[in-house]
Amino acid sequence: MPKQQRRTFTAEFKKQMVGLYENGKSRAALVEEYGLTASALDRWIKQAQATGSFKEKDIVLPMNPPIHEEA
């Protein structure tokens, strides 16, 4: 069976999908209507909320707080 080619989406498309979701369109409806994977849509929503960017280099994970040793 041939391997499916990976699709790529523009930042503008991702922004539109996140906008539709934030304006009340259900996650399931977006996935079905646009042929997306739920995990990709979830990642775009999380990226938009965290940084407003869809570029991997702009995604900064929070660091763990410093550990203070008790004397």
Backbone as ProteinMPNN parsed JSONL, in Angstrom:
{"seq_chain_A": "MPKQQRRTFTAEFKKQMVGLYENGKSRAALVEEYGLTASALDRWIKQAQATGSFKEKDIVLPMNPPIHEEA", "coords_chain_A": {"N_chain_A": [[0.843, -1.167, 0.0], [0.681, 2.179, -0.915], [2.439, 4.861, 0.679], [0.839, 7.572, 2.285], [1.053, 10.929, 1.209], [2.354, 13.597, 3.101], [0.414, 16.321, 4.089], [0.622, 19.881, 3.855], [-0.126, 22.928, 5.497], [-0.948, 26.344, 5.187], [-0.015, 29.16, 7.261], [-2.042, 31.019, 7.304], [-4.338, 29.476, 6.684], [-4.4, 27.797, 8.938], [-4.848, 29.713, 10.887], [-7.405, 30.557, 10.131], [-8.878, 28.205, 10.652], [-8.575, 27.978, 13.427], [-9.835, 30.334, 14.142], [-12.486, 29.805, 13.301], [-13.085, 27.729, 15.071], [-12.865, 29.087, 17.53], [-14.993, 30.766, 17.267], [-17.157, 29.186, 17.663], [-17.598, 26.917, 16.021], [-17.705, 23.442, 15.958], [-15.101, 21.19, 16.988], [-15.184, 18.612, 15.905], [-16.764, 19.052, 13.629], [-15.104, 20.732, 12.107], [-12.904, 19.052, 11.649], [-14.097, 17.009, 10.132], [-15.259, 18.438, 7.944], [-13.074, 19.751, 6.703], [-11.228, 17.774, 6.363], [-9.204, 17.29, 8.238], [-6.849, 16.198, 10.757], [-7.687, 15.429, 14.096], [-5.701, 15.788, 15.982], [-3.908, 17.554, 14.732], [-5.48, 19.88, 14.48], [-5.965, 20.398, 17.197], [-3.343, 20.962, 18.012], [-2.824, 23.324, 16.551], [-4.684, 25.048, 17.714], [-3.726, 25.147, 20.337], [-1.185, 26.249, 19.854], [-1.896, 28.769, 18.819], [-3.145, 29.917, 21.019], [-1.07, 29.967, 22.851], [1.148, 31.364, 21.679], [0.316, 32.738, 19.444], [1.4, 32.207, 17.061], [2.292, 30.021, 14.338], [4.666, 28.917, 13.777], [7.196, 26.615, 14.377], [9.581, 27.399, 15.659], [8.785, 29.538, 17.186], [7.452, 28.564, 19.303], [7.523, 28.278, 22.631], [8.262, 26.402, 25.351], [7.144, 26.338, 28.712], [9.477, 26.763, 31.325], [10.647, 24.613, 33.943], [10.097, 25.501, 37.339], [12.706, 26.865, 39.428], [14.507, 24.673, 41.595], [14.611, 24.739, 45.023], [16.758, 24.007, 47.546], [16.161, 22.879, 50.8], [17.506, 23.874, 53.887]], "CA_chain_A": [[0.0, 0.0, 0.0], [1.546, 3.368, -0.957], [2.402, 5.754, 1.836], [0.171, 8.835, 2.008], [1.92, 12.1, 1.283], [2.019, 14.501, 4.19], [-0.098, 17.603, 3.615], [1.065, 21.048, 4.594], [-1.138, 23.977, 5.54], [-0.376, 27.673, 5.412], [-0.335, 29.795, 8.538], [-3.34, 31.679, 7.126], [-5.356, 28.434, 6.79], [-4.45, 27.396, 10.341], [-5.475, 30.829, 11.606], [-8.834, 30.5, 9.816], [-9.456, 27.062, 11.357], [-8.624, 28.349, 14.845], [-10.879, 31.352, 14.247], [-13.784, 29.134, 13.225], [-13.256, 27.009, 16.333], [-13.089, 30.054, 18.603], [-16.301, 31.391, 17.046], [-18.226, 28.251, 17.968], [-17.702, 25.717, 15.185], [-17.18, 22.328, 16.75], [-13.867, 20.535, 16.565], [-15.559, 17.478, 15.048], [-17.241, 19.578, 12.349], [-13.942, 21.217, 11.358], [-12.132, 17.883, 11.242], [-14.82, 16.327, 9.055], [-15.47, 19.315, 6.784], [-11.825, 20.116, 6.041], [-10.363, 16.603, 6.233], [-8.055, 17.453, 9.12], [-6.773, 15.263, 11.876], [-8.026, 16.101, 15.347], [-4.455, 16.166, 16.669], [-3.368, 18.754, 14.078], [-6.32, 21.011, 14.871], [-5.677, 20.665, 18.619], [-2.02, 21.587, 18.085], [-2.959, 24.692, 16.041], [-5.414, 25.822, 18.73], [-2.8, 25.34, 21.455], [-0.158, 27.182, 19.403], [-2.497, 30.097, 18.695], [-3.401, 30.426, 22.361], [0.194, 30.147, 23.566], [2.064, 32.343, 21.09], [-0.27, 33.438, 18.314], [2.205, 31.869, 15.887], [2.259, 28.612, 13.964], [6.027, 28.519, 13.453], [7.743, 25.786, 15.451], [10.618, 28.112, 16.409], [8.162, 30.512, 18.067], [6.785, 27.869, 20.398], [8.415, 28.189, 23.785], [7.658, 25.647, 26.442], [7.49, 26.926, 30.008], [10.54, 26.057, 32.045], [10.319, 24.189, 35.298], [10.579, 26.479, 38.319], [13.947, 26.405, 40.074], [14.353, 23.844, 42.797], [15.336, 25.3, 46.157], [17.023, 23.01, 48.585], [15.901, 23.344, 52.158], [18.664, 23.615, 54.762]], "C_chain_A": [[0.899, 1.244, 0.0], [1.346, 4.27, 0.258], [1.733, 7.066, 1.431], [1.152, 9.985, 2.137], [1.422, 13.034, 2.373], [1.561, 15.837, 3.614], [0.48, 18.722, 4.461], [-0.012, 22.12, 4.474], [-0.451, 25.307, 5.819], [-0.782, 28.195, 6.78], [-1.71, 30.461, 8.451], [-4.489, 30.662, 7.266], [-5.522, 28.005, 8.247], [-5.165, 28.461, 11.169], [-6.987, 30.84, 11.365], [-9.517, 29.366, 10.572], [-9.597, 27.373, 12.85], [-9.728, 29.385, 15.061], [-12.275, 30.751, 14.2], [-14.095, 28.405, 14.525], [-13.594, 27.979, 17.462], [-14.435, 30.76, 18.473], [-17.45, 30.383, 17.144], [-18.372, 27.03, 17.092], [-17.049, 24.565, 15.94], [-15.919, 21.738, 16.125], [-14.179, 19.4, 15.584], [-16.011, 17.946, 13.669], [-16.075, 20.061, 11.492], [-13.116, 20.053, 10.812], [-12.801, 17.201, 10.048], [-14.893, 17.181, 7.79], [-14.188, 19.591, 5.999], [-10.832, 18.963, 5.916], [-9.091, 16.704, 7.054], [-7.971, 16.291, 10.089], [-7.062, 16.068, 13.142], [-6.757, 16.575, 16.056], [-3.839, 17.416, 16.049], [-4.167, 19.985, 14.493], [-6.064, 21.384, 16.329], [-4.343, 21.39, 18.777], [-2.095, 23.045, 17.624], [-3.656, 25.573, 17.067], [-4.483, 26.149, 19.885], [-1.707, 26.353, 21.072], [-0.702, 28.603, 19.338], [-2.728, 30.717, 20.068], [-2.104, 30.75, 23.094], [1.024, 31.302, 23.011], [1.438, 33.186, 19.991], [0.457, 33.142, 17.016], [2.108, 30.371, 15.613], [3.637, 28.111, 13.552], [6.608, 27.769, 14.638], [8.762, 26.547, 16.286], [10.043, 29.13, 17.384], [7.495, 29.88, 19.275], [7.797, 27.667, 21.521], [7.669, 27.474, 24.898], [8.057, 26.288, 27.763], [8.557, 26.081, 30.699], [10.034, 25.645, 33.417], [10.826, 25.239, 36.273], [11.85, 25.954, 38.982], [13.638, 25.622, 41.34], [15.222, 24.455, 43.889], [15.511, 24.216, 47.207], [16.777, 23.638, 49.949], [17.067, 22.97, 53.043], [18.236, 22.933, 56.032]], "O_chain_A": [[1.793, 1.348, 0.839], [0.241, 4.415, 0.782], [2.022, 7.611, 0.365], [1.976, 10.017, 3.051], [0.219, 13.232, 2.541], [2.231, 16.415, 2.759], [0.789, 18.533, 5.637], [-0.717, 22.2, 3.468], [0.507, 25.379, 6.59], [-1.756, 27.737, 7.377], [-2.459, 30.462, 9.429], [-5.501, 30.961, 7.9], [-6.644, 27.865, 8.735], [-5.981, 28.148, 12.036], [-7.761, 31.102, 12.286], [-10.623, 29.545, 11.081], [-10.621, 27.064, 13.459], [-10.465, 29.319, 16.045], [-13.149, 31.144, 14.972], [-15.22, 28.453, 15.022], [-14.5, 27.724, 18.255], [-14.959, 31.291, 19.452], [-18.579, 30.684, 16.757], [-19.201, 26.17, 17.388], [-15.96, 24.715, 16.493], [-15.712, 21.786, 14.913], [-13.513, 19.254, 14.559], [-15.688, 17.32, 12.659], [-16.056, 19.826, 10.284], [-12.686, 20.071, 9.659], [-12.137, 16.858, 9.07], [-14.619, 16.696, 6.692], [-14.214, 19.657, 4.77], [-9.721, 19.15, 5.42], [-8.026, 16.26, 6.623], [-8.907, 15.502, 10.221], [-6.715, 17.246, 13.235], [-6.747, 17.646, 16.662], [-3.301, 18.255, 16.77], [-3.587, 21.02, 14.821], [-5.958, 22.566, 16.656], [-4.225, 22.318, 19.577], [-1.487, 23.915, 18.248], [-3.262, 26.722, 17.268], [-4.448, 27.283, 20.362], [-1.349, 27.213, 21.877], [-0.028, 29.542, 19.762], [-2.523, 31.917, 20.251], [-2.049, 31.704, 23.871], [1.543, 32.121, 23.77], [1.971, 34.239, 19.641], [0.169, 33.751, 15.986], [1.876, 29.567, 16.516], [3.763, 27.001, 13.034], [6.522, 28.234, 15.775], [8.811, 26.365, 17.503], [10.733, 29.548, 18.314], [7.026, 30.583, 20.17], [8.798, 26.968, 21.359], [6.592, 27.892, 25.324], [9.194, 26.734, 27.915], [8.531, 24.851, 30.655], [9.117, 26.25, 33.972], [11.891, 25.814, 36.05], [12.047, 24.744, 39.086], [12.659, 25.874, 42.043], [16.421, 24.662, 43.7], [14.553, 23.605, 47.68], [17.146, 24.785, 50.201], [17.57, 21.85, 52.955], [19.072, 22.638, 56.886]]}, "name": "protein", "num_of_chains": 1, "seq": "MPKQQRRTFTAEFKKQMVGLYENGKSRAALVEEYGLTASALDRWIKQAQATGSFKEKDIVLPMNPPIHEEA"}
